[in-house]
């Protein structure tokens, strides 16, 4: 199957028995840098099937009966955690939520201890959020269960990037050559990092825009390893002609850390406003991973306006996570 | 052992014409009938049946597409997850006569999964099953209401149904089971 970054207009010709079944290689979902375009396509297609289930009166299928999912969150979360929980329940998996105080993981061993306990409980999939980058990668080396990274430090948030891509595909025909502008606190944003990987892999033209203190160093002069993106500090230039404008939450503590002179100045210079948005493509969609600081990084009229797909992103998040649970638990992964 | 063609394009065409008439005859009208093709090859078969019925009953027959993968009983025994595609049944099944359409009836496990999938969508008046080929070896108490052709077969053989919509040619053949790779 040729990876095209499309979910629409799948005609019968595409339904030949596919070697696509051999596409899926992942036991864990840690970030999207090691995903092939075909794997991303497979996730999008599977998500489309799951999305149909969400439109039914009874949103439940028996697919993962008897599988156990454990969520292990070392950081606060509302939508991500409940999204994973609903996704697991829609597939009839059993789910257990572990709440951990962040103080207990400053030592590496205790994280592994916790994981060993979860393993003993019989988890098939562990959904993990952690303030330290790389914690899920460490975890994946110590348990037999599949690990899904639900956000680790500044590093990655792969399920968010996949639901973002699915939302784009629902509105645009293809990711290829799509102009996607990501505005805001890029350097601290795991959402932006994962999105850059997935979008560039599928051929989108990604622009990142922020004040220079919130931009990662060296992005305009990329290493061979890292994907190529456009970098600018000029928001008008960034938005001009964009098909997708994605805002990121400004983490308000950044002001205390001296990266921004004031929140007011930031919102004056970098807020996504209706006026700025009028320079984008006519069919632009506005996205935000949430939670939104209204009238800081995005004007409330834009966040709730007719171009906003922010609420759709939340619904699509459940479908994407169902797809990932299915792909991880659907096979026995004999290697 | 070589491939042996059991049904040619003309045979398939005649069989589909006959099943179309049987569906109408048995249900006495076409009013409440919905044809649901089971992915993959049930889908073009359901479409052909529908256009046949439409040609002599002058009534539009809705056709839905069902992917029953999520209801399979062998999901975790597969080495790799199966590719699933969307179910597309954009109408209510409540009170309707659902005719499930598939290419081959074998163990009956696909039909079992499809029954569960349909019942999750609502409460049809009845569910019937139409297949192009019944090859025997049932593992569940399931039978088809409309059978194109009974082909007694060995478990060491495979029935290969090819349709122009998916495979460029209309043909049913018996082939020896390919040996496991590796």
Interface residues (C-beta under 8 A of the other chain):
Chain A: X10 X12 X13 X15 X16 X17 X18 X20 X21 X22 X24 X42 X45 X46 X48 X49 X51 X52 X53 X56 X57 X58 X60 X61 X62 X63 X64 X66 X67 X91 X326 X327 X328 X329 X330 X331 X332 X333 X334
Chain B: X39 X40 X43 X44 X67 X70 X71 X75 X76 X77 X78 X79 X80 X81 X82 X83 X84 X85 X86 X87 X88 X116 X117 X120 X121 X122 X165 X166 X167
